[in-house]
């Protein structure tokens, strides 16, 4: 499922850590939804590098990965 929101990029973070001998890497970003006036945390997929400039209003396109217990938002693209 795909959803969109009006908002802007606040910040992003990435890194790696080791858990029980497994190397786990992550890349996340926080967006501000200007319609709902809420912070939204999204996952950035691995080969993706095209994020909008911080504090620039745009339409953010997100994929919704719905699991049995949790839903995860994954960044897809943006439009100015």
Biotite code that builds the C-alpha atoms (Angstrom):
import biotite.structure as struc

atoms = struc.array([
    struc.Atom([0.000, 0.000, 0.000], chain_id="A", res_id=1, res_name="UNK", atom_name="CA", element="C"),
    struc.Atom([1.235, 3.515, -0.788], chain_id="A", res_id=2, res_name="UNK", atom_name="CA", element="C"),
    struc.Atom([0.388, 6.712, 1.083], chain_id="A", res_id=3, res_name="UNK", atom_name="CA", element="C"),
    struc.Atom([1.418, 10.344, 0.729], chain_id="A", res_id=4, res_name="UNK", atom_name="CA", element="C"),
    struc.Atom([1.810, 13.244, 3.115], chain_id="A", res_id=5, res_name="UNK", atom_name="CA", element="C"),
    struc.Atom([2.658, 16.927, 2.902], chain_id="A", res_id=6, res_name="UNK", atom_name="CA", element="C"),
    struc.Atom([5.689, 17.699, 4.989], chain_id="A", res_id=7, res_name="UNK", atom_name="CA", element="C"),
    struc.Atom([9.429, 18.155, 5.184], chain_id="A", res_id=8, res_name="UNK", atom_name="CA", element="C"),
    struc.Atom([12.532, 16.256, 6.254], chain_id="A", res_id=9, res_name="UNK", atom_name="CA", element="C"),
    struc.Atom([13.781, 17.052, 9.742], chain_id="A", res_id=10, res_name="UNK", atom_name="CA", element="C"),
    struc.Atom([16.814, 14.777, 10.027], chain_id="A", res_id=11, res_name="UNK", atom_name="CA", element="C"),
    struc.Atom([18.173, 11.339, 9.236], chain_id="A", res_id=12, res_name="UNK", atom_name="CA", element="C"),
    struc.Atom([20.427, 8.884, 11.010], chain_id="A", res_id=13, res_name="UNK", atom_name="CA", element="C"),
    struc.Atom([22.143, 5.644, 10.091], chain_id="A", res_id=14, res_name="UNK", atom_name="CA", element="C"),
    struc.Atom([24.536, 3.215, 11.644], chain_id="A", res_id=15, res_name="UNK", atom_name="CA", element="C"),
    struc.Atom([25.402, -0.352, 12.470], chain_id="A", res_id=16, res_name="UNK", atom_name="CA", element="C"),
    struc.Atom([25.465, -2.410, 15.625], chain_id="A", res_id=17, res_name="UNK", atom_name="CA", element="C"),
    struc.Atom([26.048, -6.019, 16.562], chain_id="A", res_id=18, res_name="UNK", atom_name="CA", element="C"),
    struc.Atom([23.451, -8.146, 18.352], chain_id="A", res_id=19, res_name="UNK", atom_name="CA", element="C"),
    struc.Atom([24.300, -11.738, 19.305], chain_id="A", res_id=20, res_name="UNK", atom_name="CA", element="C"),
    struc.Atom([26.959, -11.890, 16.590], chain_id="A", res_id=21, res_name="UNK", atom_name="CA", element="C"),
    struc.Atom([24.662, -10.469, 13.880], chain_id="A", res_id=22, res_name="UNK", atom_name="CA", element="C"),
    struc.Atom([25.559, -7.172, 12.254], chain_id="A", res_id=23, res_name="UNK", atom_name="CA", element="C"),
    struc.Atom([22.456, -4.982, 11.955], chain_id="A", res_id=24, res_name="UNK", atom_name="CA", element="C"),
    struc.Atom([22.482, -1.768, 9.917], chain_id="A", res_id=25, res_name="UNK", atom_name="CA", element="C"),
    struc.Atom([19.775, 0.886, 9.849], chain_id="A", res_id=26, res_name="UNK", atom_name="CA", element="C"),
    struc.Atom([18.922, 4.101, 8.002], chain_id="A", res_id=27, res_name="UNK", atom_name="CA", element="C"),
    struc.Atom([15.982, 6.131, 9.330], chain_id="A", res_id=28, res_name="UNK", atom_name="CA", element="C"),
    struc.Atom([14.619, 9.617, 8.813], chain_id="A", res_id=29, res_name="UNK", atom_name="CA", element="C"),
    struc.Atom([12.142, 11.848, 10.615], chain_id="A", res_id=30, res_name="UNK", atom_name="CA", element="C"),
    struc.Atom([9.609, 13.891, 8.669], chain_id="A", res_id=31, res_name="UNK", atom_name="CA", element="C"),
    struc.Atom([7.159, 16.483, 9.932], chain_id="A", res_id=32, res_name="UNK", atom_name="CA", element="C"),
    struc.Atom([3.623, 16.014, 8.580], chain_id="A", res_id=33, res_name="UNK", atom_name="CA", element="C"),
    struc.Atom([2.316, 19.569, 8.093], chain_id="A", res_id=34, res_name="UNK", atom_name="CA", element="C"),
    struc.Atom([-1.337, 18.471, 7.759], chain_id="A", res_id=35, res_name="UNK", atom_name="CA", element="C"),
    struc.Atom([-1.508, 16.299, 10.900], chain_id="A", res_id=36, res_name="UNK", atom_name="CA", element="C"),
    struc.Atom([1.151, 18.368, 12.723], chain_id="A", res_id=37, res_name="UNK", atom_name="CA", element="C"),
    struc.Atom([3.003, 15.223, 13.858], chain_id="A", res_id=38, res_name="UNK", atom_name="CA", element="C"),
    struc.Atom([6.463, 13.701, 13.570], chain_id="A", res_id=39, res_name="UNK", atom_name="CA", element="C"),
    struc.Atom([6.707, 10.593, 11.399], chain_id="A", res_id=40, res_name="UNK", atom_name="CA", element="C"),
    struc.Atom([9.638, 8.170, 11.544], chain_id="A", res_id=41, res_name="UNK", atom_name="CA", element="C"),
    struc.Atom([10.344, 6.270, 8.312], chain_id="A", res_id=42, res_name="UNK", atom_name="CA", element="C"),
    struc.Atom([12.832, 3.663, 7.175], chain_id="A", res_id=43, res_name="UNK", atom_name="CA", element="C"),
    struc.Atom([15.064, 4.484, 4.216], chain_id="A", res_id=44, res_name="UNK", atom_name="CA", element="C"),
    struc.Atom([15.677, 1.433, 1.988], chain_id="A", res_id=45, res_name="UNK", atom_name="CA", element="C"),
    struc.Atom([19.317, 0.438, 1.440], chain_id="A", res_id=46, res_name="UNK", atom_name="CA", element="C"),
    struc.Atom([20.075, 1.555, -2.131], chain_id="A", res_id=47, res_name="UNK", atom_name="CA", element="C"),
    struc.Atom([18.108, 4.828, -1.708], chain_id="A", res_id=48, res_name="UNK", atom_name="CA", element="C"),
    struc.Atom([20.026, 8.118, -1.506], chain_id="A", res_id=49, res_name="UNK", atom_name="CA", element="C"),
    struc.Atom([17.625, 10.739, -2.917], chain_id="A", res_id=50, res_name="UNK", atom_name="CA", element="C"),
    struc.Atom([16.144, 12.450, 0.137], chain_id="A", res_id=51, res_name="UNK", atom_name="CA", element="C"),
    struc.Atom([14.743, 15.979, -0.046], chain_id="A", res_id=52, res_name="UNK", atom_name="CA", element="C"),
    struc.Atom([16.710, 18.857, 1.425], chain_id="A", res_id=53, res_name="UNK", atom_name="CA", element="C"),
    struc.Atom([15.868, 19.460, 5.112], chain_id="A", res_id=54, res_name="UNK", atom_name="CA", element="C"),
    struc.Atom([13.089, 21.973, 5.836], chain_id="A", res_id=55, res_name="UNK", atom_name="CA", element="C"),
    struc.Atom([11.852, 22.056, 2.196], chain_id="A", res_id=56, res_name="UNK", atom_name="CA", element="C"),
    struc.Atom([8.095, 21.468, 1.871], chain_id="A", res_id=57, res_name="UNK", atom_name="CA", element="C"),
    struc.Atom([7.246, 18.568, -0.442], chain_id="A", res_id=58, res_name="UNK", atom_name="CA", element="C"),
    struc.Atom([4.846, 15.681, -0.958], chain_id="A", res_id=59, res_name="UNK", atom_name="CA", element="C"),
    struc.Atom([6.418, 12.557, 0.532], chain_id="A", res_id=60, res_name="UNK", atom_name="CA", element="C"),
    struc.Atom([5.458, 9.179, -0.965], chain_id="A", res_id=61, res_name="UNK", atom_name="CA", element="C"),
    struc.Atom([5.679, 6.276, 1.510], chain_id="A", res_id=62, res_name="UNK", atom_name="CA", element="C"),
    struc.Atom([5.119, 2.539, 1.255], chain_id="A", res_id=63, res_name="UNK", atom_name="CA", element="C"),
    struc.Atom([3.252, 0.940, 4.152], chain_id="A", res_id=64, res_name="UNK", atom_name="CA", element="C"),
    struc.Atom([4.572, -2.480, 5.144], chain_id="A", res_id=65, res_name="UNK", atom_name="CA", element="C"),
    struc.Atom([1.800, -3.990, 7.249], chain_id="A", res_id=66, res_name="UNK", atom_name="CA", element="C"),
    struc.Atom([2.794, -6.950, 9.359], chain_id="A", res_id=67, res_name="UNK", atom_name="CA", element="C"),
    struc.Atom([0.855, -9.111, 11.764], chain_id="A", res_id=68, res_name="UNK", atom_name="CA", element="C"),
    struc.Atom([1.667, -6.905, 14.768], chain_id="A", res_id=69, res_name="UNK", atom_name="CA", element="C"),
    struc.Atom([3.278, -3.727, 13.434], chain_id="A", res_id=70, res_name="UNK", atom_name="CA", element="C"),
    struc.Atom([3.197, -1.382, 10.445], chain_id="A", res_id=71, res_name="UNK", atom_name="CA", element="C"),
    struc.Atom([6.354, 0.211, 9.071], chain_id="A", res_id=72, res_name="UNK", atom_name="CA", element="C"),
    struc.Atom([6.611, 3.247, 6.798], chain_id="A", res_id=73, res_name="UNK", atom_name="CA", element="C"),
    struc.Atom([9.296, 3.031, 4.107], chain_id="A", res_id=74, res_name="UNK", atom_name="CA", element="C"),
    struc.Atom([10.385, 6.096, 2.126], chain_id="A", res_id=75, res_name="UNK", atom_name="CA", element="C"),
    struc.Atom([9.733, 5.784, -1.619], chain_id="A", res_id=76, res_name="UNK", atom_name="CA", element="C"),
    struc.Atom([10.094, 9.227, -3.221], chain_id="A", res_id=77, res_name="UNK", atom_name="CA", element="C"),
    struc.Atom([9.179, 12.894, -2.963], chain_id="A", res_id=78, res_name="UNK", atom_name="CA", element="C"),
    struc.Atom([7.724, 15.588, -5.206], chain_id="A", res_id=79, res_name="UNK", atom_name="CA", element="C"),
    struc.Atom([8.319, 19.317, -4.809], chain_id="A", res_id=80, res_name="UNK", atom_name="CA", element="C"),
])
